[in-house]
Amino acid sequence: MAAKKRDSQKELDAIERAAKREAQKAAGALDGRYRPRVVKSRKSYTRKRKHKGGERNGA
């Protein structure tokens, strides 16, 4: 059996993605300064705080 030929389009896409990632690394996008914005899940229950200022009885 002959070996399968690789899809040239997939190879080109991979090369483009690698070049784009290298450009992002050079620009500093992956050095920890930029945080992705995360939308909090509404499925988990979070209890509301009773008093905004902290302890109510500050004796």
C-alpha angles and dihedrals in degrees: 000000000000121000117258116259116238119240107253093205091058090050092051091049091050091051091050092049091050092050091049091050092050089052090051091050091050090050090053098247093136101043096094099262094105120061122197114241110249124202109216115239114250091205095078118077118235119190116228117239114250097213123030097201096055125248114023097201101056097171 
